[in-house]
């Protein structure tokens, strides 16, 4: 996918907020996603850890979004919120499978695959490199408001008004053209 075709990131439309740090042993900034983070390769959510968020943070939210999906509206791969402030790391696989390592009280909403978990990268073959934007939000309230039946858009609406700060990590993945 050429630079000209790349779409804005979801929080480009939100008011500016301070940033903080998010890192991962599974996702290298600007690097290719690992095979197990691909839909057909295992669907395993990456390890994420963060620090430097505002002291008034009351909870966190984590999302993964592909703005380059050929949908006109991007593609939500992961939406998780109401993560307690005592949790500043999600281990590999916390958002997939048996949800081991997922903090108690955290809420998953359906991703664009229709499941309440992490859905790995799956760009159409030959569509070029897609960006997978992992964002951690520092939230100004313990409970964001929506429940598990909300859509990613509703969660994004709430995050627009309740994000104190944001951290982002972008990995990329490309499925080669068939034959």
Secondary structure, 3 states (H helix, E strand, C coil): CCHHHCCCCHHHHCCCCEECEEECCCCCCCCECCHHHEHHHCCCCCCEEEECCCCCCCEEEEEEEECCCCCCCCEEEEEEEEEECCCCEECCCCCCCCCCCCCCCCEECCCCCCCCCCCCECCCCCCCCEEEEEEEEEECCCCCCCCCCCCHHHHHHHHHHHEEEEEEEEEEECCCCCC
